[in-house]
Amino acid sequence: MSPTLTAAPPAAPPRPPVAPRSRRSADPRRTPRWAIYLPLAVYLLFTLVPFYWILLFAFRETGSTSLFPWPLTLDHFSTVWNGAGFSVFFKNSVIIAVLTVFFSTTIALVGGYALARFSFRGKGAFMLMMLCTQFIPGAMMLIPLFDIFRATFLINSLWSIVVADVVFHLPLSLMLMAGFIRNIPIELEEAAWIDGCGRLRGFLATVLPLLRPGIVAIGSFAFISAWNNFLFALMFLNSQEQFTVPVGLSYLLGEYSVDFGALAAGGVVAVVPVVVVFAYIQRYLVQGLSAGAVKG
């Protein structure tokens, strides 16, 4: 008996391809882009307009009312740098900032290592006292510091500003550096000790290279604090040869008139070093700020 052949059912027509839905329409909780970019644009405008206004007055000719600095002029910078003595003020500010960064980071490395690696009596009370010093405004310490510096013949000396800046910045530097060092495993140092390194050599070989982001973060805070410090420089320095850039800017404000072009040029001179420093260290800064935030 021969097998019967059955015809295969006709194939169903292919379905038209369905266009994939965009992720934006699929997720109704997604924030629209305009809700992100609009506040950022407003904030950017609010931030950049003062900088543009400073640049406008600094590079615009005296008496011009144009909203664009054309033709450009450098007369205001020449007046500030040579006539107002900003070359001396700039040098003094650089000396104070560099010395403050050096002493702050060096002492913070030594003290932070002691706080992170050693246990001693009164350690908790010491750290609590350092934290409490951050609540004391600098204006409250002007009279005691003035008496101390007058007794030690540091009035009208750049060292008075360096000492004051280091003392006020050191508690924060110590606490941050202790957090950075605490996150580095002590087994690295122990391996160096087994290989014959002492504590100092082991620290320099294993811990110090890993502290670069933390050192950059602490040094940047010390630099900004020392560069922008106005109160201490105004109170402890009384000769024009020792003035810093913030004090020099204050003396550009006359009693009956203000040279806005010279004042804006001085502001540009004061801002440029900070911008250059942060443009160089910004890749280390975020990493350094977050390194001591989480205990690993």
Secondary structure, DSSP 8 states (H G I E B T S, - for coil): ----------------------HHHH-TTS--HHHHHHHHHHHHHHHHHHHHHHHHHHHS-TT---SS--S---HHHHIIIIIS-HHHHHHHHHHHHHHHHHHHHHHHHHHHHHHHH---TTHHHHHHHHHHHTTS-GGGGHHHHHHHHHHTT-TTSHHHHHHHHHHHHHHHHHHHHHHHHHTS-HHHHHHHHHTT--HHHHIIIIIGGGGHHHHHHHHHHHHHHHHH--HHHHHH--SGGG--HHHHHHTTB-SS-B-HHHHHHHHHHHHHHHHHHHHHHHHHHHHHHHHTTS--
